[in-house]
Amino acid sequence: QVQLVESGGGLVQPGGSLRLSCAASTRLFRIYTLSWYRQAPGKERAFVATINPDARTEYADSVNGRFIIYRDDSKSEVYLQMNNLKPEDTAVYYCFIQPGGYWGRGTQDTVAL
């Protein structure tokens, strides 16, 4: 069982930035593919970004060019740098790792004036 704890959410104005962090309770962090998902009010959970053990990344079209996912295997953490935030980025953001399919509890991000 791997536990994931997200942090870094909050309230930010449109155009602002936030950095999310996800800490994992595993010594084998380096072998995992790490992802961020988000769930906006009234919508299903949706893919945001992923990074594999070789640091190859993929992004949802809606965030490509604004968000950056990166990892620090020495700290067992994955990050999501979110820039030029828009109101439609408001959601609960979840960390997800594979293999195993573990989810964090989420962190709320709100983009509003």
Beta strands, then each sheet from edge to edge (+ up, - down):
strand 1: 4-7
strand 2: 10-12
strand 3: 18-24
strand 4: 33-39
strand 5: 46-51
strand 6: 57-59
strand 7: 67-72
strand 8: 77-82
strand 9: 91-98
strand 10: 102-103
strand 11: 107-111
sheet 1: 1+ 3- 8+ 7-
sheet 2: 2+ 11+ 9- 4+ 5- 6+
sheet 3: 2+ 11+ 9- 10+
end
